[in-house]
Structure formats: structure tokens, C-alpha cells
Amino acid sequence: MRFYADENFPLDTVIELRRLGHDVLTMFEDGRANKAIPDEAVLTRATILKRVLLTINRRDFKRLHNADRNHAGILICTFDPDFVNQAFRIDEVYRNSEKVEGTLLRTYRK
């Protein structure tokens, strides 16, 4: 899966997702970190790149999803210091989803 990790998403989870074979682009790698880019613009960028947005900012991106479902997908997560486990849960949610585009997917810390 092609993911776009917002700037607050844990880098260690990104690394683990890459080990699982996912293509993950971070906002830092995209030259967009530390620029106070609004959440709407982050989601637009992920959509343009045809990547599912990864975020721990559940409230704001849930609101954006409810306002407009024209996006490549949003996967919201609770913060989990067990980055390996978090990556496995993200992988599992993605693999068990019939449709990703325009959907809001969730993972929770166990």
C-alpha cells in the first residue's frame, strides 16, 4: 500500500511499515514538514499523490473525512509506543479492507 505519513506520525512505525513492504512517504521526505500546513492541505496532498493518509490526529481528520470523502483514504491511529505492533495492526487493517479510497480506517492500541 502507498501511505502518506503526516508530520506527527511516528517515524519508527513508518520504518516498520516499510519492512512489511509498504511504500510510505513522510511529509518530511516530501519537503512539507515544519511549515504549519493546514490539515486540509495535508489531506489534499495525500489525495493528489494517491496515498492513504496515516495520522494520529484522529479528531481533525475524522472531521475532514465527514466533510468530504473524496480522498485516497485516511487511516487514523491511537498513539502506541510499541511501533512494531502498531505497524502490524495498520497492515492488518489495510489487508482486511475491501475498499480504501474514500474510507476512514482505524487502528487502536491494544
C-alpha positions, -999 to 999 in steps of 0.1 A, spaced: 0 0 0 11 36 -6 9 57 25 15 94 33 25 99 69 17 133 84 44 151 103 33 138 137 32 102 127 59 81 145 89 75 122 96 42 139 62 30 128 70 42 92 102 21 93 83 -10 104 56 -5 77 84 -3 51 98 -36 65 64 -51 59 66 -40 22 46 -8 23 55 23 3 55 51 29 63 88 21 66 111 51 58 148 50 95 154 59 106 134 28 81 154 7 96 187 19 65 197 38 74 193 74 76 222 99 57 245 77 24 247 96 5 232 67 -32 230 75 -47 195 78 -69 201 47 -38 207 26 -21 176 40 -51 155 30 -52 172 -4 -16 164 -9 -21 127 0 -50 126 -24 -30 141 -52 -3 115 -46 -29 88 -44 -17 77 -10 -36 68 22 -30 93 49 -16 80 81 -22 101 112 -26 100 149 -46 133 147 -79 114 149 -103 142 157 -93 166 129 -90 140 101 -123 123 111 -139 158 107 -123 162 73 -135 128 62 -170 135 73 -170 168 54 -156 153 21 -150 117 13 -132 125 -20 -97 113 -8 -74 83 -13 -82 70 23 -74 80 58 -61 57 84 -63 71 119 -44 55 148 -41 59 185 -5 66 196 12 34 206 49 33 218 50 -3 205 58 8 170 62 -28 156 28 -38 169 13 -6 156 27 -13 121 13 -48 122 -21 -35 131 -20 -10 103 -10 -37 79 -38 -59 91 -65 -32 89 -54 -24 53 -53 -60 42 -88 -67 57 -104 -36 40 -123 -42 8 -122 -5 -1 -97 21 10 -104 51 -13 -128 75 3 -129 55 36 -118 62 71 -99 33 86 -90 30 123 -65 12 145 -64 12 182 -36 5 207 -40 -30 223 
